[in-house]
Amino acid sequence: MKKIFPVFIIAMALIAYQSCKKEDKKEEEVVVETIEYKTFDKERIAFGGDHKQTVAKTFTMHPQEKNIDKIKMFVHLDCPAGGCNIWDVYANIKVKNQETDEWMEIGRYITPYGVDTKPVPRGLEIDVTDFKSLLHGEVELRARIETWGADGWELTVNFEVTTGKPDYQYYVVSKVMAYDEWSTSGVPYGKDHSKDLTKTIAIPAGAKAANFRTILSGWGHATPTDPDGRPCAEWCYRTHKIKLDNVDAFSHYMGPLGCANNPIKAQRGNWEPDRAGWCPGMAVPVRQDSISADMMGKTVAFEYDYEDWTTDGGNTSGNAGAYNATSCFIIVKSNSPIEKAVITD
């Protein structure tokens, strides 16, 4: 028995160890599923009467941030009785950061001319995973459509949350710059202005990855036009840049997207010609730029640099000015709870 007893103890220990390993493995298993969360439902947005261009409401979404792999937002527009507004106009969806009381733009789109978005059955799709730290639990969302008619639109916004094993469990978002309230709230293009385009960004040492998220669209028909007759900033193709420590780090080309190929066809206006980086009846592109690993834990100088061009004060449409509506955020990521990047002027 003296020889058997130690062997028995070792055997029991091995069984216990294997059992613990199984429990640990079981705890690590994550259910992969896709869940839909409905928010605005045929919300009337218009200008005049009892209608407003901006509506904010609170909704209940996914209960926790952990194990969220992907979040997609789908924006659908229906026409109210009497028809949709005839113009292609600036529109966006924002989420409130309850900690800072800031509204953060998670997606931007341009309405189609006078028709609905039914040719795209699920609606205009925008990846909003970068904001998963804010898109769980009780979520306050704000929808705005810059329409100036009493007809307007009926807006439906749904979210699709896919659970699984994400690249990183925790994301934290910080605002770098937000000139995105209206089309004319953007950065004036081609003339002096007071907008602050330079920041200092302190990236936390615990960050395992980070990226910038920028949304950019131009408005205005200012002159001089380009040699091909395109006025700025809606039509003139430009390349704008993010500079880090005074070095060009990322480029944002505001070029054609193929507006004539939009599945939302037969719009009641000039929808087919290519704009500079956007199209009527489409989501405005989200520009994601990954920050190099050697910048984690460091403080960097940020500048948003618009390509040089100078207006002569004229226009081709009767509406003065050119503007680049721009939002830019930095998202830091880790598999452990992480502090946000600190932004200072």
C-alpha positions as CSV (number, residue, x, y, z in Angstrom):
1,M,0.0,0.0,0.0
2,K,2.9,2.3,0.7
3,K,3.8,2.1,-3.0
4,I,0.3,2.5,-4.3
5,F,-0.8,5.5,-2.2
6,P,1.5,8.1,-3.8
7,V,0.4,6.9,-7.3
8,F,-3.2,7.3,-6.2
9,I,-2.6,10.9,-5.1
10,I,-0.9,11.7,-8.4
11,A,-3.7,10.1,-10.4
12,M,-6.3,12.1,-8.6
13,A,-4.3,15.3,-9.0
14,L,-4.1,14.7,-12.8
15,I,-7.8,14.1,-13.0
16,A,-8.5,17.3,-11.1
17,Y,-6.0,19.2,-13.4
18,Q,-7.7,17.9,-16.5
19,S,-11.1,18.8,-15.0
20,C,-9.9,22.3,-14.4
21,K,-8.6,22.5,-17.9
22,K,-12.0,21.5,-19.2
23,E,-13.7,24.1,-17.1
24,D,-11.3,26.8,-18.2
25,K,-11.9,25.7,-21.8
26,K,-15.6,25.8,-21.3
27,E,-15.4,29.3,-19.8
28,E,-13.5,30.5,-22.8
29,E,-16.1,29.2,-25.3
30,V,-18.0,32.1,-26.9
31,V,-21.3,31.7,-28.6
32,V,-21.2,33.1,-32.1
33,E,-24.5,34.7,-33.1
34,T,-26.0,37.7,-34.8
35,I,-28.6,39.7,-33.0
36,E,-30.7,42.6,-34.4
37,Y,-31.5,45.7,-32.3
38,K,-34.2,48.1,-33.6
39,T,-33.9,51.8,-32.8
40,F,-35.6,54.5,-34.8
41,D,-38.6,53.1,-36.5
42,K,-40.1,55.2,-39.4
43,E,-39.2,58.3,-37.4
44,R,-40.5,61.4,-39.3
45,I,-37.7,63.9,-39.8
46,A,-38.6,67.1,-41.6
47,F,-38.6,70.9,-41.3
48,G,-41.8,72.8,-40.4
49,G,-45.0,72.1,-38.6
50,D,-44.5,69.7,-35.8
51,H,-41.5,68.1,-37.4
52,K,-37.8,68.6,-36.7
53,Q,-34.5,68.0,-38.5
54,T,-33.0,66.4,-35.4
55,V,-34.4,63.6,-33.1
56,A,-32.8,62.0,-30.1
57,K,-34.0,59.0,-28.3
58,T,-32.7,56.3,-25.9
59,F,-32.7,52.6,-26.8
60,T,-31.7,49.3,-25.2
61,M,-29.0,47.4,-27.1
62,H,-26.6,44.5,-26.4
63,P,-26.2,44.0,-22.7
64,Q,-22.4,44.1,-22.6
65,E,-19.3,45.1,-24.6
66,K,-17.4,41.9,-24.0
67,N,-17.3,39.4,-26.9
68,I,-18.8,41.8,-29.4
69,D,-17.0,41.1,-32.6
70,K,-18.8,43.3,-35.1
71,I,-21.6,45.9,-35.1
72,K,-23.2,47.0,-38.4
73,M,-25.7,49.9,-38.7
74,F,-28.4,49.9,-41.4
75,V,-30.1,53.2,-42.3
76,H,-33.4,53.0,-44.3
77,L,-35.5,55.9,-45.6
78,D,-39.1,55.7,-46.5
79,C,-41.2,58.4,-48.2
80,P,-44.0,59.9,-46.1
81,A,-47.4,60.5,-47.6
82,G,-47.0,63.0,-50.3
83,G,-43.4,61.9,-51.2
84,C,-39.9,62.3,-50.0
85,N,-38.0,65.6,-50.0
86,I,-36.6,66.3,-53.5
87,W,-33.0,67.2,-52.5
88,D,-29.9,65.2,-51.7
89,V,-28.9,66.4,-48.2
90,Y,-26.4,65.8,-45.5
91,A,-27.4,63.4,-42.7
92,N,-25.8,61.5,-39.9
93,I,-26.3,59.4,-36.8
94,K,-24.6,60.1,-33.5
95,V,-24.2,58.3,-30.2
96,K,-23.9,60.2,-26.9
97,N,-20.8,59.4,-24.8
98,Q,-22.4,59.5,-21.4
99,E,-19.0,60.0,-19.7
100,T,-18.1,63.2,-21.6
101,D,-21.7,64.3,-22.6
102,E,-20.4,64.5,-26.2
103,W,-22.3,63.5,-29.3
104,M,-20.1,61.3,-31.5
105,E,-20.8,60.7,-35.2
106,I,-20.9,57.0,-35.9
107,G,-22.2,57.3,-39.5
108,R,-23.0,59.8,-42.2
109,Y,-25.0,59.5,-45.4
110,I,-26.5,61.6,-48.1
111,T,-30.2,61.2,-48.8
112,P,-31.3,60.3,-52.4
113,Y,-33.1,62.8,-54.5
114,G,-36.8,62.4,-53.7
115,V,-36.9,58.6,-53.5
116,D,-36.7,55.9,-50.8
117,T,-33.9,53.4,-50.2
118,K,-35.9,50.3,-50.9
119,P,-33.6,49.1,-53.7
120,V,-31.1,48.4,-50.8
121,P,-33.5,46.1,-48.8
122,R,-31.6,46.3,-45.5
123,G,-30.7,49.9,-45.8
124,L,-27.4,51.8,-46.2
125,E,-24.8,49.8,-44.3
126,I,-22.1,51.3,-42.0
127,D,-19.6,49.4,-39.8
128,V,-19.8,51.0,-36.4
129,T,-17.7,48.4,-34.4
130,D,-15.3,51.2,-33.4
131,F,-18.0,52.5,-31.1
132,K,-18.8,49.2,-29.3
133,S,-17.8,50.7,-26.0
134,L,-20.8,53.1,-26.4
135,L,-23.2,50.8,-28.2
136,H,-24.3,48.5,-25.4
137,G,-26.8,48.8,-22.6
138,E,-28.9,52.0,-22.6
139,V,-27.8,54.0,-25.6
140,E,-28.8,57.5,-26.6
141,L,-28.8,58.1,-30.3
142,R,-29.4,61.3,-32.3
143,A,-30.5,61.3,-35.9
144,R,-30.3,64.4,-38.1
145,I,-31.3,65.1,-41.7
146,E,-30.5,68.5,-43.1
147,T,-33.8,68.8,-44.9
148,W,-35.6,72.1,-45.4
149,G,-39.0,70.9,-46.4
150,A,-42.1,69.8,-44.4
151,D,-42.1,66.6,-46.4
152,G,-38.8,65.1,-45.2
153,W,-38.3,61.4,-44.6
154,E,-39.3,58.5,-42.4
155,L,-36.1,57.1,-40.9
156,T,-35.5,53.5,-39.7
157,V,-32.2,52.6,-38.1
158,N,-31.3,49.0,-37.1
159,F,-28.1,47.5,-35.6
160,E,-26.7,44.0,-36.2
161,V,-24.4,42.8,-33.4
162,T,-22.3,39.7,-34.0
163,T,-20.8,38.1,-31.0
164,G,-17.6,35.9,-31.1
165,K,-14.0,36.4,-30.4
166,P,-13.1,39.9,-31.4
167,D,-9.6,41.2,-32.3
168,Y,-9.6,42.9,-28.9
169,Q,-12.2,42.8,-26.2
170,Y,-12.0,46.5,-25.2
171,Y,-12.2,49.6,-27.4
172,V,-12.2,53.1,-26.1
173,V,-12.9,56.1,-28.4
174,S,-11.8,59.7,-28.0
175,K,-12.8,62.7,-30.2
176,V,-9.9,64.3,-32.1
177,M,-12.0,66.8,-34.1
178,A,-15.7,67.1,-34.9
179,Y,-16.8,69.7,-37.4
180,D,-19.8,67.7,-38.5
181,E,-23.0,69.2,-37.1
182,W,-24.2,70.5,-40.5
183,S,-22.8,70.6,-44.0
184,T,-21.7,74.2,-43.4
185,S,-20.3,73.4,-40.0
186,G,-17.3,71.9,-41.8
187,V,-13.9,73.4,-42.1
188,P,-14.0,76.4,-44.5
189,Y,-12.0,75.4,-47.6
190,G,-9.7,77.7,-49.5
191,K,-9.7,80.6,-47.0
192,D,-8.5,81.6,-43.5
193,H,-10.6,80.2,-40.6
194,S,-10.5,79.6,-36.9
195,K,-11.1,75.8,-36.8
196,D,-8.5,73.9,-34.7
197,L,-6.8,71.3,-36.9
198,T,-3.9,70.5,-34.6
199,K,-4.0,68.4,-31.5
200,T,-1.7,66.6,-29.1
201,I,-2.6,62.9,-28.6
202,A,-1.4,60.8,-25.7
203,I,-1.9,57.1,-26.5
204,P,-2.1,55.0,-23.3
205,A,0.8,52.6,-22.6
206,G,-1.6,49.6,-22.2
207,A,-2.9,50.0,-25.8
208,K,-2.3,47.0,-28.0
209,A,-3.6,48.7,-31.1
210,A,-5.1,51.9,-32.2
211,N,-6.7,53.5,-35.3
212,F,-8.1,56.8,-36.5
213,R,-11.7,56.9,-37.8
214,T,-12.4,59.8,-40.2
215,I,-15.6,60.7,-42.1
216,L,-15.2,63.5,-44.6
217,S,-17.6,65.1,-47.2
218,G,-17.4,68.4,-49.0
219,W,-20.1,71.0,-49.7
220,G,-20.3,74.0,-51.9
221,H,-19.7,75.1,-55.5
222,A,-17.0,77.7,-54.9
223,T,-14.6,79.0,-57.6
224,P,-12.1,78.9,-59.2
225,T,-13.2,75.6,-60.7
226,D,-10.7,73.0,-61.6
227,P,-9.6,72.7,-65.2
228,D,-12.3,70.1,-65.7
229,G,-14.9,72.6,-64.5
230,R,-15.4,71.1,-61.0
231,P,-16.1,73.6,-58.2
232,C,-15.2,73.0,-54.6
233,A,-15.7,71.3,-52.2
234,E,-18.5,69.1,-53.5
235,W,-17.0,68.3,-56.8
236,C,-13.3,69.0,-56.8
237,Y,-11.2,65.9,-56.3
238,R,-8.6,66.4,-53.5
239,T,-6.2,64.5,-51.3
240,H,-6.2,65.5,-47.6
241,K,-3.8,64.1,-45.1
242,I,-3.3,63.2,-41.4
243,K,0.1,64.3,-40.2
244,L,1.7,62.8,-37.1
245,D,4.7,64.5,-35.7
246,N,4.8,66.7,-38.8
247,V,5.1,63.7,-41.2
248,D,2.4,62.7,-43.7
249,A,1.0,59.5,-42.1
250,F,-2.3,58.8,-43.9
251,S,-4.0,60.1,-47.1
252,H,-7.7,60.6,-47.8
253,Y,-8.4,60.8,-51.5
254,M,-11.7,62.6,-52.2
255,G,-12.3,61.0,-55.6
256,P,-15.2,59.4,-57.5
257,L,-17.1,56.5,-56.0
258,G,-19.1,55.6,-59.1
259,C,-22.4,57.3,-58.3
260,A,-24.0,56.0,-61.5
261,N,-23.7,52.5,-60.2
262,N,-25.7,53.2,-57.1
263,P,-28.5,50.6,-56.8
264,I,-30.8,53.5,-55.7
265,K,-31.5,54.6,-59.3
266,A,-34.0,56.9,-61.0
267,Q,-33.6,59.5,-58.4
268,R,-35.4,62.8,-59.0
269,G,-32.2,64.9,-59.4
270,N,-28.6,65.0,-60.6
271,W,-27.6,61.8,-58.9
272,E,-25.3,60.1,-61.5
273,P,-22.3,62.4,-61.7
274,D,-19.4,61.7,-59.3
275,R,-18.9,64.0,-56.4
276,A,-15.7,64.3,-54.4
277,G,-15.9,61.3,-52.1
278,W,-19.6,60.9,-51.8
279,C,-22.8,60.1,-53.8
280,P,-26.5,60.9,-53.3
281,G,-28.3,58.0,-51.7
282,M,-25.1,56.4,-50.3
283,A,-23.3,56.2,-47.0
284,V,-20.3,58.5,-46.8
285,P,-17.1,56.3,-46.6
286,V,-15.5,55.6,-43.2
287,R,-11.7,56.0,-43.5
288,Q,-9.9,53.8,-41.0
289,D,-6.1,54.2,-40.5
290,S,-4.1,51.9,-38.2
291,I,-1.5,53.6,-36.1
292,S,1.9,51.9,-35.9
293,A,2.7,49.8,-32.9
294,D,5.7,51.9,-31.9
295,M,3.4,54.8,-31.1
296,M,1.6,52.9,-28.3
297,G,2.3,54.7,-25.0
298,K,3.6,57.8,-26.7
299,T,2.4,61.4,-27.2
300,V,2.2,62.5,-30.8
301,A,1.4,65.7,-32.6
302,F,-1.7,65.5,-34.9
303,E,-2.7,67.7,-37.8
304,Y,-5.4,67.4,-40.3
305,D,-4.0,68.9,-43.5
306,Y,-6.4,69.8,-46.4
307,E,-4.9,70.0,-49.8
308,D,-4.0,73.6,-50.8
309,W,-6.5,75.5,-52.8
310,T,-7.6,79.2,-52.6
311,T,-11.1,80.4,-53.3
312,D,-11.6,83.7,-55.3
313,G,-14.9,84.3,-53.4
314,G,-17.1,83.3,-56.3
315,N,-19.5,80.3,-56.8
316,T,-21.4,78.5,-59.5
317,S,-24.6,77.9,-57.6
318,G,-25.6,81.1,-55.8
319,N,-24.5,79.6,-52.4
320,A,-21.3,81.1,-51.2
321,G,-18.5,79.1,-49.6
322,A,-16.8,75.7,-49.6
323,Y,-16.7,73.4,-46.5
324,N,-15.2,70.1,-45.6
325,A,-17.4,68.5,-42.9
326,T,-15.0,66.3,-40.9
327,S,-15.1,64.1,-37.9
328,C,-12.1,62.2,-36.6
329,F,-11.8,59.9,-33.7
330,I,-9.0,57.7,-32.2
331,I,-9.9,54.2,-31.0
332,V,-7.5,52.4,-28.7
333,K,-7.8,48.6,-28.1
334,S,-6.8,46.0,-25.6
335,N,-7.8,42.6,-24.2
336,S,-7.8,44.3,-20.7
337,P,-9.8,47.4,-19.7
338,I,-7.9,50.3,-21.2
339,E,-7.8,54.1,-20.6
340,K,-8.8,56.3,-23.5
341,A,-6.3,58.4,-25.5
342,V,-6.1,61.9,-24.1
343,I,-6.5,64.8,-26.6
344,T,-5.3,68.3,-25.9
345,D,-5.2,71.4,-28.0
